[in-house]
């Protein structure tokens, strides 16, 4: 089974002890630090869903998955690749999502959008997080009504995505 987030989370957890000693900002991707006031975590609205009704959000609908979201639940659909927060909060999120993904995996379940599905469920459960607009996850060659702050490159222009996904067996 594919463990996209799990491996990334394991790497984040590996630096956890040091990150906890510093009152710093941790993120799964590099971008300028966003000022967090009281919020512990930040998430970014997915650029493909910022203007959609919530019934169009592609949350995980399998009730057996730990990423499950009921129909019409959730205020935002967030992207899985850009998120962060205060070190302690971010590392707690990584640990919890790793547990949830492991549980799904043991039950033969892979959420529809892998890590993104689990991150959306976690975001939904949070009461103290900041939601950034799609400027912080602006896809290359898209035209959406936001000023790009963090441009997300089209991987297929730079690497052979299918070959990497198949571990080079092509």
N, C-alpha and C positions, 0 to 999 in steps of 0.2 A: 504494500500500500504506500501511496505517496505521502511523504511527511514534510511538505514544504515549510510549514510554520515550525513544526517540532524541531527541526535541525537548527533553524534560525534562533528559536527560543533557547535551545540548549547552549548555543554560543553565547547568548546574552546572559544566561544564568552563570556561565563560567566566569564572567567578569563581575558577577553580583557582589561578592564580598568587598571588592575595592570600590565599586560604585556606591555601595551603601555607606562607606566611610566618608564619601564626599557628598555635599549637598548640591548635586549637579543635575543637569538635564540629560536624560538618556533618550535616544531615539533609535528606531530600527533602520532609519535612513538618515543621511546627513543633510541638514539644512540649518539655516540660521536659527538661533534660539528664539523662540517665541516667549514673551513674558507671561509667565503663569502667576496669577495672584494667589488665589486660594485653591485653584484647581490642582488636582494631582496628576491628571492624565490629559492628553490632547489627542483628538482624532480629526480627520479631514473628510469632509463630505466628498463622496465619490463623484467625479465630474460627469459620469453618465447618468446620475440619478438626482442631481441637485434640483431639477425642475419637474420631477415626477411625483405622482400621487403615491402614497405609501403602499397601496395595494399592488403597485408595480415593482416594488423593491424585491429583489431576488434573494431574500433571506432563505435560510434552511427551513424547509417545511416538514421534514421527517421528524415526527414527534419522539422518535427513539434517539435522536442525536442530541448531544449536549449543546449544540449550536442552534437548536430549534427556536424559531420565532413564530408566534401566532400571527395569523392574518390580521392586518391593520395595527399591529404592535409597532413600536419604534417611531421615533420622530425623524431620524436621519438614517441614510444608508451611507456608511463610511467605507473608504478604501482600505484595503488590508496592508498596503505597502508603505504608508506614511502615517506614523503614529509615534507617540513619545510621552514624556512626562517627567515628573520628579523621579529620581532614581528608585527610591523605595516603592513608589506606586507602580512604576513601569516594570520593575522586576517581579513584584507580586502578580501583576497581570501575566507576565511571561510564564511564571510558575503555574498559575491557575489554568491558563490556556493549554499548557503542556499536559496537565492532568486530564483536562477535558478531551483533548485529542487522543491521548492514550486510552481513555475509557471508550471513546467511540471506536478506536482501532480494535480494541479487544472484542467489541461487539460487531465487528465487521462493517462498520459505518465510516464513510468518508463524506464529510459535509460537501454540499454542492460546490461551493467556492473555496474549499479547503480552509486556509487560515483566515481568509476574509470573512467567512461565515461565522467563525468563532469570535473574531474581533467584533463583528457587529452585535453578536449576542452580549458580549462583555460590555461594550459601549452602552447598550440598552439598559443594562443593570446598574450602571454608574450614575450617581447623583451629583458628583463633583468633578466634572470634566469639561474641557473647553472643546468646542467644535469649530474648526477652521473651514473657510469656504474652499472651493476647488482650486483657488489660486495656488495652493500648496501641493497640488497634485495635477498640474496642468499638462495634459497629454500633448506630446509633439504632434504638430500638424492638425490640431483640433482648433475650432473656432467657437469658443464659449465666452459669455460676457463677463470674464474675469481677467484681471491683469496677472500674468504669470509671475509667481514668486519662485516656485520650484517646478521646473519642466521635467516631465517624465519622458524619457527617450523611448522610441519604438525599438524594442530589442531585436526584432527581425531585420532591421536595417544594419545591425552591427554584428550579430552572431547567428549561428544556425541553431535556432531554438529547438527544433525537433531532434537534432542530433544530440544536443545536451540533455534533453529530457529522456532520451533513450540510452544515456550513458555512453554515447559515442559508438553504439553498435550498428550504425547505419553504414 
